[in-house]
Amino acid sequence: MNGAEGLLRTLAAHDVAVCFANPGTSEMHLVQAIDASGVVRSVLCLFEGVCTGAADGYARMMGKPAMTLLHLGAGLGNGIANLHNCRRGGAPLINVVGDHAIHHVAYDAPLTSDVEAVAKPVSAWIRTARTSEGLGLDAIDAARAARSPSPQPRGGIATLIVPADCAWGEGRALDRAPAFDASIQLPRVSADIVESVIRRLDEDTLILIDGNGLTEDGVRQAGRIAAARGSRLATPTFPARVEAGPDLPLVERLPYFPEQVLDALKPVKKLVLAGGQAPVSFFAYQNLPSNLVPDHCEVIHLAHRHEDVAQALADVADALDAPAMPGPGGARPEIPSGPLSRGNIAALLAARAPEGSIVASDSGGGGAAFAPMQRCVRHSWLNLTGGSIGDGGPVAVGAAIACPERPVFALIGDGGAMYTIQFLWTAAREGLNITTVIYSNRQYNILEVEYRRMGVNDIGDTAASMFALSNPEIDWVRLAEAQGVPGSRAATCEEFDAALQRALAEDGPHLIEAVL
């Protein structure tokens, strides 16, 4: 057994079952180990950003890490944007990054780089292996680091760098470490903190929930508190995962722009943080504060995201002897007609999405579907977490690998989709049940909005050209079909509804270009 196989078998013993891979020459022994051992499923991605985003989506749905297999510092660098999103969302992930053999580094070959330096901004744990026999121990430490509770914003990404000679040298596999399970348990919030929060809850309180507080159990427990004390419930603007549906308590989502957040928090006198952070502006704006907590508002910490937020909410609800809060129980909306709009697409998705769907979105247009779907269909919603667009499609791939029995939607803007459009090829190759909706307005719409927020009324030709995706126009249907995904174009509600029903009736991936 060489070091590569020892690594793979040890990771498998610690619940790592899937590898999203884009390997190169320095990873060939790891590829051979995946092939020979059969203990980890390999999923080929044509761009590293798809690997890292898919591993993020898998972890959000499974609660445990997948591994990526990346080629040296350059390959890791290609995956950085979605590793940033993964870190901000706190999902566990293990990067396995090949490197030159230890004795070869001194020759400064063309692909030599400081892999640890590339990994540092997006990793809570980094190690470069030094021996083939020690790779098993390195694997255990990487698995433990990825899954151990980690304070925000460090996240749960472990990066293990494997020089080629450590992969080809003699190795060994290690069984599950005896203390592994104990090391990954979420810390419980103390009774003193719970009691302190209970004394201050009232109708002027907003409970900001994140982390495992947004699981089904967490949302139900938060609803009990709201029922007992009249408190509002909210999530941050971009939580990693929200369980929602008509039988679950409604949880509002904080808006995006700072003045909207300030307005939403104006009546709030006490802000209880249950896994969430005190809200701040996504960007700095002239004449607007960065800290969006009003001066009159007291901030109270119940639980940090790396703690057992759902249990803390349950402890509060139990101490209050709080009743269950019923969900909104809303009916599916009527099928709209006429030209497509973001609102009409949201209504169509809410009307047609199957129970138990998973929705991954990294666009403003896609985000419009959250509120109507929350009221009428059970689903898991996966948000863009770190603001780096291009993760909606890859996250959908990972979610579909994790939950093959559940239909998945990828709701993505046409600008962001081009960052990682290779996800379609992986979806076709793996036969994943993903319906991709491209919100095709042929522009970086958010940038035009931000430009106008500067007070600009007339957008010049040069500025307009930097926001436009219309010269040349992208043919999304042909682009999808070239990667093995059936596609269709819709400009009206009737066309979109027909395409959506076809996609839901057939297995495998489909793409709908929604012309706006």
Secondary structure, DSSP 4 states (H G I P E B T S, - for coil): -BHHHHHHHHHHHTT--EEEEE--GGGHHHHHHHHHH--SEEEE-SSHHHHHHHHHHHHHHHSS--EEEEEHHHHHHHTHHHHHHHHHHT-EEEEEEEE--GGGGGG--TT---HHHHHGGG-SEEEE---STTHHHHHHHHHHHHHS---TTT-EEEEEEEEHHHHHSB----PPPTTHHHHTPPPPPPHHHHHHHHTT-STTEEEEE-GGGGSHHHHHHHHHHHHHH--EEEE-SS-SEEEE-TTS---EE--SSHHHHHHHHTT-SEEEEEBPPPPB-SS--TTS-SB-S-TTPEEEEEE-TTS-HHHHHHHHHHHTTPPPPP---PPPPPPP-SB--HHHHHHHHHHHPPTTEEEEE-SHHHHTTHHHHHTTS-EEEEE--SS-SS-HHHHHHHHHHH-TTS-EEEEEEHHHHTTSTTHHHHHHHHT--EEEEEEE-SB-HHHHHHHHHTT--S--HHHHHHHB-BTTBP-HHHHHHHTT--EEEESBHHHHHHHHHHHHHSSS-EEEEEE-
